[in-house]
């Protein structure tokens, strides 16, 4: 049985406290009036406070400041300041949302990878099942946090989901947006929340029963629970592949309601899987270094590193396919998504490509390096940071425009959720033996070498 070190618990709590203070500072420092926005923009001197209504998701909101039909300069300026105010107020909310979704997708990706092992009846991985189950223990926590954040958006506590503004689908409103109104059958708050509940309920039900039946198998005289888990995993994967795509459209792509990509669900899936497998490898190495997981050997780490490498390549393939086709076609309503990111987010946009592709390829191409624990840890840290920046790039241009910065709200949110993740996962690892002893493939997994 694993015992949670008191230092690790303290470490996680300190991170949560420091992170919470950083997030609080972010919310308190956000402007509350257009006058404050004007002062902040004047202090910067270069208009850093906003994007003049030209971001991908806000380009439909004219805010009546284009100089037509009797508008005067004052009205135009006030409309622009209001727009920038919403963007700056969105920043701490966006930072909170990005960090919460990032750790949610690690837990969800691990659950999917775990289900794949059961459905494929994999022989190499049963010695890692308890690590995967420990990581998925974070999923219920993440689900509650995500649904709360979505409900806060539905009730207009924040403005991060631009399409939730009722005026955009009201033909009599000056803000009326034909494209968003045309999508209102799918993008409407009530149906949005219902779908979110369906996704989260399905994910968590599978997690609950799979964990329960795996523990039952440890004390069983036959393979009844193993067979039930096999059938459940196969059914869940069908549910997952559909709902993961829809979840990606709802929770990420809808930040840019004028834009869509048929690859987007797969793109998010690839990032989710590489982060999940990276965390599985890192936690396995940590536990192994502490004297646990005695049957885990270099071949297991090598296989995990191969998956890290493979999904990094897959992610890059999807990223390039999506980017190249849209950029080359140069259709205005599509290409504006990347124009905004290249012009306003140049460093994080291209930086995350280097972190998520070039770095893993250089470090993990060599087969021998996949067996070197510190190499895998180093690569894993870069991959996780790179995919955080990827989620950052998917959300921030739509919610804050040019008002982005990686400061207290962003760092605080990451520290808080990192601390919570570590505390929940490593506490879950203490609840059951770290070896799924009655799995039919456990002997093969123990002696896995090549």
C-alpha positions in Angstrom: 0.0 0.0 0.0 1.2 3.5 -0.8 1.5 6.0 2.0 1.1 9.7 1.2 4.2 11.6 2.4 3.4 14.4 4.7 5.8 16.7 2.9 4.0 16.1 -0.4 0.6 16.8 1.2 2.0 20.1 2.7 3.6 20.9 -0.7 0.2 20.5 -2.5 -1.6 22.6 0.1 0.9 25.4 -0.1 0.6 25.5 -3.9 -3.2 25.7 -3.5 -3.0 28.5 -1.1 -0.5 30.5 -3.1 -2.4 29.8 -6.3 -5.7 30.9 -4.7 -4.0 34.2 -3.6 -2.8 34.8 -7.1 -6.2 34.2 -8.6 -7.8 36.5 -6.0 -5.2 39.2 -6.9 -6.2 38.8 -10.5 -9.9 39.3 -9.9 -9.3 42.3 -7.6 -6.9 44.0 -10.0 -9.4 43.7 -12.9 -11.0 47.1 -13.8 -14.7 47.6 -12.9 -15.5 50.8 -14.9 -14.6 52.2 -18.3 -12.9 55.1 -16.5 -10.4 52.7 -15.0 -9.9 51.1 -18.4 -9.1 54.5 -19.9 -6.6 55.2 -17.2 -4.9 51.8 -17.7 -4.7 52.2 -21.4 -3.3 55.7 -21.0 -0.7 54.3 -18.6 0.4 51.7 -21.2 0.4 54.4 -23.9 0.1 51.9 -26.7 -3.5 50.8 -26.3 -2.5 47.4 -24.9 -5.8 47.2 -23.1 -7.8 46.0 -26.0 -8.1 44.8 -29.6 -10.5 47.4 -31.0 -13.1 44.8 -31.5 -11.1 42.8 -34.0 -10.7 39.4 -32.4 -12.1 36.4 -34.0 -15.1 36.0 -31.8 -15.7 39.7 -31.3 -15.5 40.8 -34.8 -19.2 40.4 -35.1 -19.9 42.9 -32.3 -19.6 46.3 -33.9 -20.5 48.0 -30.7 -21.8 50.8 -33.0 -18.4 52.5 -33.3 -17.8 52.3 -37.0 -18.8 55.9 -37.6 -22.1 55.3 -39.4 -25.6 56.7 -39.0 -25.0 59.6 -36.7 -22.6 58.2 -34.2 -20.2 60.7 -32.7 -16.7 60.2 -31.5 -17.7 60.0 -27.8 -20.2 57.2 -28.4 -17.6 55.3 -30.4 -14.9 55.7 -27.7 -17.3 54.6 -25.0 -18.4 51.5 -26.9 -14.8 50.6 -27.4 -13.9 51.1 -23.7 -16.9 48.9 -22.7 -15.6 46.2 -25.1 -12.1 46.4 -23.6 -13.6 46.4 -20.1 -15.2 43.1 -20.7 -12.0 41.7 -22.1 -10.0 42.8 -19.1 -12.6 41.4 -16.8 -12.5 38.2 -18.7 -8.8 37.6 -18.1 -8.9 36.1 -14.6 -12.0 34.1 -15.5 -10.2 32.8 -18.6 -7.1 31.9 -16.6 -9.2 30.0 -14.2 -11.1 28.2 -17.0 -7.9 27.3 -18.9 -6.2 25.8 -15.8 -9.3 23.9 -14.7 -9.8 22.5 -18.2 -6.2 21.6 -18.6 -6.2 19.3 -15.5 -9.7 18.0 -16.4 -8.4 16.9 -19.8 -5.5 15.1 -18.1 -7.9 13.1 -16.0 -10.3 12.4 -18.9 -7.5 11.4 -21.2 -6.2 9.0 -18.6 -9.6 7.5 -18.3 -9.8 7.0 -22.1 -6.3 5.4 -22.2 -7.3 3.2 -19.3 -10.5 2.1 -21.1 -8.4 1.3 -24.2 -6.2 -1.0 -22.2 -9.2 -2.9 -20.9 -10.9 -3.1 -24.3 -7.7 -4.2 -26.0 -7.0 -6.7 -23.2 -3.5 -5.3 -23.2 -0.9 -7.5 -21.6 1.8 -4.9 -20.9 -0.1 -2.4 -18.8 -1.9 -4.0 -15.9 0.9 -3.1 -13.5 0.1 0.5 -14.3 -3.6 0.3 -13.7 -3.6 1.7 -10.2 -1.6 4.7 -11.3 -4.2 5.4 -14.0 -7.1 4.9 -11.5 -5.4 7.3 -9.2 -5.2 10.0 -11.9 -8.8 9.5 -12.8 -9.8 10.1 -9.2 -9.4 13.7 -10.0 -12.2 13.5 -12.6 -15.1 14.0 -10.2 -13.4 17.0 -8.7 -12.6 18.5 -12.1 -16.2 17.8 -13.3 -17.7 19.8 -10.4 -15.4 22.7 -11.0 -16.1 22.7 -14.8 -19.9 22.6 -14.4 -19.7 25.5 -11.8 -17.7 27.6 -14.3 -20.1 26.8 -17.1 -23.1 27.7 -15.0 -21.4 31.0 -14.0 -21.1 31.8 -17.7 -24.7 30.8 -18.4 -25.9 33.2 -15.6 -23.7 36.0 -17.0 -21.4 36.3 -14.1 -18.7 36.6 -16.8 -18.6 37.2 -20.5 -16.1 34.5 -21.7 -18.7 32.7 -23.9 -19.6 35.6 -26.2 -22.5 33.8 -27.9 -24.4 33.7 -24.6 -25.4 37.4 -25.1 -29.1 37.2 -25.8 -29.0 40.3 -27.9 -27.0 38.5 -30.5 -29.9 36.3 -31.5 -32.6 39.1 -31.2 -33.3 40.4 -34.7 -34.4 43.8 -33.2 -31.2 44.3 -31.4 -28.4 46.4 -32.9 -26.0 43.6 -31.8 -27.9 41.0 -33.8 -25.6 38.4 -35.4 -27.0 36.3 -38.1 -24.4 33.6 -37.9 -24.7 33.1 -34.2 -28.5 33.2 -34.4 -28.3 30.5 -37.0 -26.4 28.3 -34.6 -28.7 29.0 -31.7 -30.3 25.6 -32.0 -27.1 24.1 -30.7 -25.5 27.1 -29.0 -28.2 28.0 -26.5 -27.5 28.1 -22.7 -30.1 25.5 -21.6 -29.0 22.8 -24.2 -25.4 23.7 -23.5 -25.7 22.9 -19.8 -27.8 19.7 -20.5 -25.1 18.4 -22.9 -22.4 19.2 -20.3 -24.2 17.2 -17.7 -24.6 14.3 -20.1 -20.8 14.3 -20.9 -19.7 14.5 -17.3 -22.3 12.0 -16.0 -21.1 9.5 -18.7 -17.4 10.0 -17.9 -17.9 9.7 -14.2 -20.2 6.7 -14.3 -17.7 4.7 -16.3 -14.9 5.8 -13.9 -16.9 4.7 -10.9 -18.0 1.3 -12.1 -14.6 0.5 -13.8 -12.7 1.2 -10.6 -15.3 -0.7 -8.5 -15.1 -3.8 -10.7 -11.3 -3.7 -10.9 -11.2 -3.8 -7.1 -13.8 -6.6 -7.1 -11.6 -8.6 -9.4 -8.8 -8.5 -6.9 -10.8 -10.6 -4.5 -12.7 -12.7 -7.0 -12.3 -16.5 -7.7 -12.9 -16.1 -11.4 -12.7 -13.5 -14.2 -16.3 -12.4 -14.1 -15.5 -8.8 -13.1 -12.7 -8.6 -15.7 -15.1 -9.6 -18.4 -17.7 -7.1 -17.3 -15.0 -4.4 -17.3 -14.0 -5.4 -20.8 -17.6 -4.9 -22.1 -18.0 -1.7 -20.2 -14.8 -0.3 -21.6 -15.8 -1.1 -25.2 -19.1 0.7 -24.7 -17.6 3.7 -23.0 -15.1 4.2 -25.8 -18.0 4.6 -28.3 -19.6 7.1 -25.9 -16.3 8.9 -25.4 -15.3 9.4 -29.0 -18.6 11.1 -29.8 -19.0 13.1 -26.6 -15.3 14.2 -26.6 -15.7 15.9 -30.0 -19.0 17.6 -28.9 -17.4 18.6 -25.6 -14.5 20.2 -27.6 -17.0 22.2 -29.8 -18.9 23.3 -26.7 -16.2 24.1 -24.2 -13.4 25.3 -26.5 -14.4 26.0 -30.1 -17.5 27.9 -29.2 -15.3 30.7 -27.8 -15.0 31.6 -31.5 -18.6 31.1 -32.6 -18.0 32.3 -36.1 -15.3 29.8 -36.7 -15.3 26.0 -37.0 -13.0 23.2 -37.9 -14.0 19.6 -38.6 -10.6 18.5 -37.1 -11.1 20.2 -33.9 -12.4 17.3 -31.8 -9.5 15.1 -32.9 -7.1 18.0 -32.3 -8.2 18.4 -28.6 -8.2 14.6 -28.3 -4.6 14.4 -29.4 -3.5 17.0 -26.9 -5.5 15.3 -24.2 -4.0 11.9 -24.8 -0.4 13.1 -24.9 -0.8 15.0 -21.6 -2.5 12.1 -19.9 0.2 9.5 -21.0 2.9 12.0 -20.0 1.4 12.3 -16.5 1.0 8.5 -16.2 4.7 8.1 -17.0 5.8 10.9 -14.6 3.8 9.6 -11.7 5.0 6.0 -12.4 8.6 7.2 -12.3 8.1 9.1 -9.1 6.4 6.1 -7.4 9.1 3.8 -8.7 11.8 6.1 -7.3 10.2 5.8 -3.9 10.4 2.0 -3.8 6.8 1.3 -5.0 5.7 -0.5 -8.3 8.3 -3.2 -8.0 7.2 -4.9 -11.2 7.5 -1.8 -13.3 10.6 -1.9 -15.4 12.3 0.0 -18.2 10.2 -1.6 -20.8 7.0 -0.2 -19.3 8.6 3.3 -19.2 9.8 2.8 -22.8 6.3 2.0 -23.9 4.8 5.0 -22.2 7.5 7.2 -23.8 6.7 5.7 -27.2 3.1 6.7 -26.7 4.2 10.2 -25.7 6.3 10.4 -28.9 3.5 9.0 -31.1 0.8 11.3 -29.8 3.1 14.3 -30.1 3.5 13.4 -33.8 -0.2 12.8 -34.1 -1.0 16.2 -32.5 1.5 17.9 -34.9 -0.1 16.2 -37.9 -3.5 17.5 -36.9 -2.2 21.0 -36.0 -0.5 21.3 -39.4 -3.4 19.9 -41.3 -5.8 22.3 -39.7 -3.5 25.3 -40.0 -2.1 24.7 -43.5 -5.5 24.0 -45.2 -7.2 27.0 -43.6 -4.2 29.3 -44.2 -3.7 28.2 -47.8 -7.5 28.5 -48.7 -7.5 32.0 -47.2 -11.3 32.1 -46.7 -11.9 35.2 -44.5 -14.3 33.6 -42.0 -11.8 30.7 -41.5 -8.4 32.3 -41.7 -9.2 35.1 -39.2 -8.8 32.5 -36.4 -5.1 32.1 -37.2 -4.5 35.7 -38.3 -5.5 36.8 -34.8 -3.2 34.3 -33.1 -0.3 35.0 -35.4 -0.5 38.8 -35.1 -1.4 39.0 -31.4 -0.1 35.8 -29.9 2.9 35.2 -32.1 5.3 33.9 -29.4 2.9 31.5 -27.6 1.4 30.3 -30.9 4.7 29.3 -32.5 6.3 28.6 -29.2 3.9 25.8 -28.3 4.6 24.1 -31.7 8.2 23.9 -30.8 7.4 22.7 -27.3 4.9 20.1 -28.5 6.7 18.8 -31.6 10.3 19.8 -32.0 11.4 19.1 -28.4 9.7 15.7 -28.0 11.0 14.6 -31.4 14.6 15.5 -30.5 14.5 13.9 -27.1 12.4 10.8 -27.7 13.4 9.8 -31.2 16.2 7.7 -29.9 14.9 4.4 -28.4 17.5 4.4 -25.6 16.4 7.8 -24.3 12.9 6.5 -23.7 14.3 4.2 -21.0 16.1 7.1 -19.2 13.8 8.3 -16.4 15.1 11.8 -16.1 14.9 12.2 -19.9 11.3 11.2 -19.8 10.6 13.6 -16.9 12.3 16.5 -18.6 10.4 15.9 -21.9 7.2 15.5 -20.0 7.5 18.8 -18.3 8.1 20.6 -21.6 5.1 18.7 -23.2 2.8 19.7 -20.4 3.8 23.3 -20.4 3.5 23.3 -24.2 -0.1 21.9 -24.1 -1.1 24.4 -21.4 0.0 27.1 -23.8 -2.0 25.3 -26.6 -5.2 25.6 -24.5 -4.2 29.2 -23.7 -4.0 29.9 -27.4 -7.4 28.3 -28.0 -9.2 30.4 -25.3 -7.5 33.7 -24.7 -7.6 35.4 -28.2 -11.4 35.0 -28.1 -12.0 36.1 -24.6 -9.4 38.8 -23.9 -8.0 39.8 -27.3 -4.8 41.7 -27.0 -5.3 42.1 -23.3 -3.4 38.8 -22.6 -0.4 38.4 -20.3 0.9 35.5 -18.3 0.9 37.0 -14.8 -0.7 36.4 -11.4 -4.1 35.1 -12.6 -2.6 32.6 -15.0 0.2 31.4 -12.7 -2.0 31.4 -9.7 -4.7 29.3 -11.4 -2.1 26.8 -12.5 -0.5 26.5 -9.1 -3.9 26.1 -7.4 -5.1 23.3 -9.8 -1.7 21.6 -9.8 -1.8 21.5 -6.0 -5.4 20.1 -6.0 -4.5 17.6 -8.6 -1.4 16.3 -6.7 -3.4 16.1 -3.5 -6.3 14.2 -4.9 -4.3 11.8 -7.1 -1.7 10.8 -4.5 -4.4 10.5 -1.8 -6.4 8.2 -4.2 -3.3 6.0 -4.6 -3.4 5.2 -0.8 -6.9 3.7 -1.1 -5.9 0.4 -2.7 -2.9 -1.8 -3.3 -0.8 -0.6 -6.2 -1.0 -3.9 -8.0 -4.1 -5.3 -9.7 -3.2 -8.8 -8.5 -6.1 -10.8 -10.0 -6.0 -9.3 -13.5 -5.7 -12.3 -15.9 -2.8 -10.5 -17.7 -0.9 -9.5 -14.6 1.7 -12.2 -14.9 2.5 -11.1 -18.5 2.7 -7.5 -17.4 5.1 -8.4 -14.5 7.5 -10.1 -17.0 7.1 -7.6 -19.8 10.5 -7.2 -21.5 11.7 -6.8 -25.0 
